[in-house]
Amino acid sequence: MTKTHLMKRLLALFKKTHEDENKDGYPADLLARYDVTETTLGVGSFAVVKECIRRSTKKHYALKIIMKKVIAGKEHMLDSELDILKQVHHKNIVSMYDIYESTEAIYIVTCLATGGELFQQLLDKGSYTERDAARLVGQLLEGLVYLHDLDIVHRDIKPENLLFESKAAEAPLLITDFGLSKILKNHDDVLMTACGTPGYVAPEVLLQKGHGKPVDMWSVGVITYVMLCGYTPFYGEDQAALFECIMSGKYEFEEEYWSEISAPGKKQLVRAYGN
């Protein structure tokens, strides 16, 4: 099923469900606390995100609406995400404030990050100065250290899953989307399921020899590289070639793009890749 077809199916289910329930389509206890606006903030593979306003404070939030029919067979991913959101509270992580449920959907209220994705910023800017990249990577690392201290491995750190809190010039960066994340039962547990996003996934995930918290740090290294030069360190004509390149661990600092990056900056990347 193509992504476009899946989105159309999701929107159709969303519309039908909300026609079948009450005239607004939302649980009564949600509506008692929030006004849900007509603004759609985004549409993903499994959810529609609307803007909502807390009645008592007039503060704006994001309302993630997950249709149960769409996630049939993948309920464990939602359960894992909710387990994590219920326990994380950090300035560099998207926070959950409320959760509601109807017979057809799950409704998750989170903070509203209005600054957009790091991915879009990279498309617009091309690359970051070393100073700005260091500031943002520092915030990303603060969030990851917090997660790792709770024995949570994100497993899908990428620019699309990093949001700016606002459109301000130095707005904080927030980690989001815990759909592939895992809570380790024991501090040094080894995970075996292959997951992540091509280009940002660590070699040990591809080799399926077991992985843990270090896979997040690998992804941070890739993101840092992209922020400094505007392109990814690993490349292949197709996915198989890309994975071969990642598993080899070979990358370069092309003079045309890296001449103004300091030696300490490059050294940090070398350390991130374990070379």
N, C-alpha and C positions, 0 to 999 in steps of 0.2 A: 504493500500500500504506500503510495507516494505521500510526502509530507503535505502537499496541497490538498490531496483527497482527505487525509486525516483531519486537517484543519476544518474543511467543509463539513465533515461528519461531526466534529466536535461542536461547531457553531449550530448545526441543525439540532443536535441533541440538547444543547443549551437552550435554544429557542423553544423547542417542544416541551422540555421540562418546565420551563417557566410559564408556559401557557397552561400546562396541566395542573400546576399547584395553585397558588393564589394569584391575584392580578399583578402583584409585583414579583412573585416567584421566589421570594426569599423567606427563610425561617422567621417566625414572628419574634423570637428572642433576639435575632440579629437586628431586625428593623426597630426594635424597641431601643436599641443603643446607637445604631448608625443609620444615616441617610445614604443610600447607594445612588451615586450619580449615573448619568448616561455615558460618562466618559470611559471608554475602553482603553486601558493602558497597554495591553498586549494580548496576543493570542499565541499559545504554545501548543505543543503536541498533545498535552493532556489537560490544559487549563485555559480559562479566560481570566484576565486580571482587570478588575474594574476599580474605579476610585470611589472611596466612601468617606463620609465625614462623621466624626463622633458628635452626637447630638449635644452632649454636656459641655464640650470644650471647643467645638467647631474646628478641631484639628483634622487634617486630611490623612487618610491611610490608604493602603492598597488592599484590595479584597481579591484573593485568589480563589477561583471557583473551579473545583475539580469534579467533573461528572463521573459518577461511579461506573456507568456503562463503558466509558472510554478506557478506564484503567482495569477493567475486568481481567483477571489473571495476573495483574501486576500490583495487587493491593499491598504486597510486602514492601514495595518501594515507598508507597505513601506512608505506611506504618513506621518505617525507618525514619523517613523525613520528619514526621510529626514527633517521634520520640526525641529526635535531636533538637528540633525547634523549641520544644517544651523546656529544655534544660540550658540552652545557650543564651547568654545575655552579655554582649560585648559591643563596644563602640564601633568596631569594624566588621560586625556581622549583622545581617538583616534580622530584626527581632520579630517574633510573633506575639501579638497582644490578645487575640481571642480566636476561638475556633467554634464553628457551628456545623450542624449536620441536618440534612433532610433525608427523605427516602431516596432521593436521586443524586445528591451532591454533597461535597464537603466544602465548607467556606472558611478560609483562613485569612485573618486580618493581620497584616504586617505593617511595618513602617513604610512610608512612601518615599522612595529614592527618586528624586526628580531630575537628577543630573545625567541620566542615561548610562549606557554600558561603557566600560573601558574600550571594548571592541570598536564602538563608534568613534570614540575619541581618537583612537589610533588611525582609523580611516581618515578622519578630518585633519589630524596633525601630521601624520606620517611617522613621526618619532618624537621622543621626549629628550630634553636636556638631561645630562647625568644627574643634576641636582634634583629635578622634578621626579625623575625615575626613582631615585633613591628614597625620596619622601613617600611615594606611593608604594613601593616595594616594602618599605619599613612598616607601613600600615597593614599591608597584606600579611606580612610575617607576624605582626602582633596578633592578628586574628587567628592565624594558623597555630601559633604557639598555644593560644587559649584552647583551641579545639583539640590539639594533640595532648594537652595536659588532662583533658577529659576523656582521652583515649578515643577520639573521633577522627577518622580519616575521611577527608572530603572526597577524594578520588576523581574530581572533575573540575579542577582549578583551571580556568581559561578566561580570556578577556570578556567573553559573553556572560560569565557568571560573577563579574565584579562590577558593582554599580556605584556611581557617585551619589552621595547623599543629597546634593543640590547642584545648581549650576554655577555656584561660586567658584572663583579661580582656584582656590586651594581646598575644595570640598573633600571631606573624608571618603575613603574607598571602603565599600562594604562587600563582604562575601555573601553570596546567595546560592540558592538551588542545591539542596541536600538530597536530591533524588537518588544519587548513586553512593551517598555516604554510608559509612559503616561505623558502628560503635563496637570497639574491641571488647570481648568478654574478659580477656586478660591483657595486661599492659603490652606484652610482646607477641600477641597473636599474629599469625601469618594468614593473609587473605589469598584466596586462589582464583576468584572470579575475575575474568578479564573484562575491564570496563574503562571508560574514559573517552576522551576525544582525540582522534588522530592528529598528530602534530604536537600535542601536549602530554601524551601518555608516556609513562616511564618504560624503559627497556624490560624491567622485571615483570611488568604486567603482560607485555607481549610474549615473553618467554614462558609465562605461566608457571614459574617456579616458586611463586609465593611473593607477596608484597605487603607493605604496611605504610606507616607514616612517611617514610622517605619519598614515596611517589608524589606527594604534594609538593615537596621541596624541589623535585625535578621540574614539575610544572612551573614553579616560581622562577626557576632558572630560564626556562623557555620564554616566559612572559617578559622577564627582564631583558633578555636578548632582543625580543621584538620591539620593546619600548625604546631601546637605544638605537636601533638601526632601521626598523620599519619592516623587517621581513623575518621569517622563521629560520632557526638554525639548521633544521633538517628538511630535506626536500626529496621527493621521488615523483617519477612520471605517473605512477599510480599508487594505490594504497600499499600494495605489497612492497614496492620499491621504497616508499616512505618508511615503512616499518623496518626494512633492512638497514636503512640509513640510521634510524633511531637506535637500533640494537647494536650497531657498530660504534656508536658514540662519537662519530667523526663530524666535525663542524669547523668552520673557518671564520676568522675576523678579516673580511675583505677590506683592504686599505681604503678603497673609495668611500666606504661607509663608516669605518671604524677609526680613521686617522685622528679624530678629535676626542676619542674616548680614552680616558686615562688608563695607565697600566693597572692600578688597583681595581678599577672597574672591571677590566677584563679578567683579572685574577679571581674576583668574586664569582664570575660565571664559570670559570674553570673548576673552582671548588664545588659549585652547585652540580656540575656534571660528573664529579668524582674523578676528574683527570689530574 
